[in-house]
Amino acid sequence: MRVLIAAIGRLKQGPERELAAGYAKRVQAGGRPLGIREVEIVEVRESRAQDAERRRTEESIALANIIPDGALVVLLDEGGENIASAAFARLLRDWRAEDRACVCFLIGGADGLSASLRERSTVRLAFGAATWPHQLVRIMLLEQLYRATTILAGHPYHRA
């Protein structure tokens, strides 16, 4: 199974980029025995439109164009479901068992994502009730993916 993270905005050089890269590497290594063959991050430039609705539309179109055919679409959204790490690991396991070719995680920009992308998503997840910068959401997602691989592998990284 391929894991694709499509995110609005670029992580600049520095600690955030290094942290994201470190977790992506861990997911790739820990996920390989679990059937995760690839972890790819695609960064989409933020829209420069003056109007928030126009920015949201342009960014949503750009993300929609990245989604592979047949991919399971997971939207990271403040209105999404909050789930525990173990439940997230079970989702990942179930998607792999369903022989999904690709799971595509979408992270919108500051103005969020269009209703059409919300409708296209199979799952909507949130990392708590707080609003997080989209750059941090990417790091949090990568950490949760790594944590899920350790849970599924029986590794002691996750402590319930």
Legacy VTK file of the C-alpha trace (Angstrom):
# vtk DataFile Version 3.0
C-alpha trace
ASCII
DATASET POLYDATA
POINTS 160 float
0.000 0.000 0.000
1.205 3.458 -0.864
0.727 6.316 1.602
0.440 9.714 -0.048
0.300 12.931 1.949
-0.790 15.883 -0.151
-0.450 19.133 1.754
-0.932 22.793 1.062
2.218 24.759 1.839
5.874 23.958 2.012
7.861 23.209 5.116
10.840 25.553 5.121
14.307 24.281 5.912
14.667 23.893 9.643
13.529 21.770 12.557
9.971 21.196 11.277
11.200 19.879 7.929
13.794 17.683 9.645
11.200 16.293 12.056
8.771 15.521 9.217
11.524 13.854 7.177
12.591 11.783 10.185
9.088 10.494 10.808
8.528 9.804 7.103
11.704 7.710 7.088
10.541 5.812 10.171
7.116 5.137 8.643
8.771 3.861 5.477
11.118 1.534 7.365
8.614 0.342 9.975
5.779 0.058 7.485
7.579 -2.051 4.901
7.062 -5.344 6.805
3.405 -4.334 7.256
2.785 -3.806 3.545
3.382 -0.057 3.341
5.659 0.091 0.339
5.941 3.831 -0.148
5.440 7.088 1.752
5.273 10.156 -0.462
4.716 13.775 0.499
3.527 16.202 -2.158
3.615 19.876 -1.282
1.197 22.174 -3.074
1.849 25.887 -3.298
-0.523 28.074 -1.308
-2.912 30.120 -3.402
-2.139 33.830 -3.639
-5.776 34.795 -4.293
-7.042 37.724 -2.234
-10.398 36.142 -1.418
-10.555 33.235 1.079
-13.174 31.324 -0.941
-11.052 31.610 -4.083
-7.944 30.407 -2.162
-9.884 27.441 -0.802
-11.171 26.572 -4.282
-7.773 26.847 -5.991
-6.037 24.809 -3.307
-8.770 22.149 -3.327
-8.515 21.804 -7.108
-4.742 21.408 -6.844
-5.121 18.698 -4.193
-7.876 16.912 -6.121
-5.562 16.662 -9.120
-3.010 14.776 -7.023
-5.350 12.052 -5.749
-4.587 8.789 -7.563
-7.453 6.891 -9.170
-8.998 4.462 -6.717
-7.242 5.948 -3.677
-8.941 5.999 -0.318
-9.138 9.691 0.598
-8.595 10.789 4.196
-9.190 14.425 4.964
-7.456 16.068 7.917
-10.118 18.495 9.056
-10.873 20.286 12.310
-14.445 18.975 12.010
-13.255 15.400 11.561
-13.429 12.531 14.001
-10.995 12.367 16.902
-9.702 8.835 17.287
-7.141 7.225 19.536
-3.802 6.073 18.163
-4.750 2.400 18.500
-7.941 3.016 16.487
-5.899 4.808 13.829
-3.573 1.790 13.689
-6.586 -0.486 13.184
-7.791 1.723 10.321
-4.390 1.452 8.673
-4.409 -2.329 9.183
-7.921 -2.621 7.744
-7.041 -0.518 4.685
-4.052 -2.765 4.075
-6.214 -5.884 4.515
-8.668 -4.456 1.948
-5.693 -4.375 -0.412
-5.950 -0.633 -0.956
-3.351 0.469 -3.481
-3.140 3.960 -2.010
-4.327 5.911 1.001
-4.202 9.635 0.294
-4.177 12.034 3.244
-5.161 15.616 2.387
-4.084 18.592 4.470
-5.633 21.898 3.490
-4.315 25.386 3.944
-5.324 28.071 6.408
-8.736 28.502 4.744
-9.590 24.801 4.789
-10.852 22.676 1.909
-13.871 22.794 -0.373
-17.108 20.941 0.258
-16.455 18.850 -2.864
-13.262 17.436 -1.328
-15.076 16.740 1.923
-17.672 14.789 -0.038
-14.960 12.895 -1.901
-13.271 11.787 1.319
-13.971 8.416 2.871
-12.673 9.425 6.297
-12.322 12.792 8.032
-9.920 12.950 10.969
-8.967 15.672 13.442
-6.183 15.998 15.976
-8.330 17.340 18.795
-10.615 20.337 19.063
-7.807 22.878 18.730
-6.966 24.488 15.420
-3.444 23.541 14.306
-1.202 25.152 11.683
-1.227 22.956 8.584
2.556 22.542 8.830
2.223 20.994 12.293
-0.654 18.777 11.174
1.698 17.186 8.645
4.222 16.371 11.384
1.463 15.088 13.676
0.101 12.870 10.906
3.535 11.431 10.173
4.077 10.741 13.873
0.686 8.999 14.098
1.503 6.921 11.022
4.795 5.920 12.644
3.016 5.181 15.930
0.463 3.061 14.036
3.233 0.990 12.440
4.809 0.390 15.853
1.450 -0.608 17.343
0.827 -3.050 14.504
4.342 -4.467 14.801
4.089 -4.877 18.581
6.952 -2.413 19.137
7.066 -0.724 22.574
7.116 2.875 21.197
3.385 3.255 21.950
2.447 3.092 25.577
-1.297 2.986 26.187
LINES 1 161
160 0 1 2 3 4 5 6 7 8 9 10 11 12 13 14 15 16 17 18 19 20 21 22 23 24 25 26 27 28 29 30 31 32 33 34 35 36 37 38 39 40 41 42 43 44 45 46 47 48 49 50 51 52 53 54 55 56 57 58 59 60 61 62 63 64 65 66 67 68 69 70 71 72 73 74 75 76 77 78 79 80 81 82 83 84 85 86 87 88 89 90 91 92 93 94 95 96 97 98 99 100 101 102 103 104 105 106 107 108 109 110 111 112 113 114 115 116 117 118 119 120 121 122 123 124 125 126 127 128 129 130 131 132 133 134 135 136 137 138 139 140 141 142 143 144 145 146 147 148 149 150 151 152 153 154 155 156 157 158 159
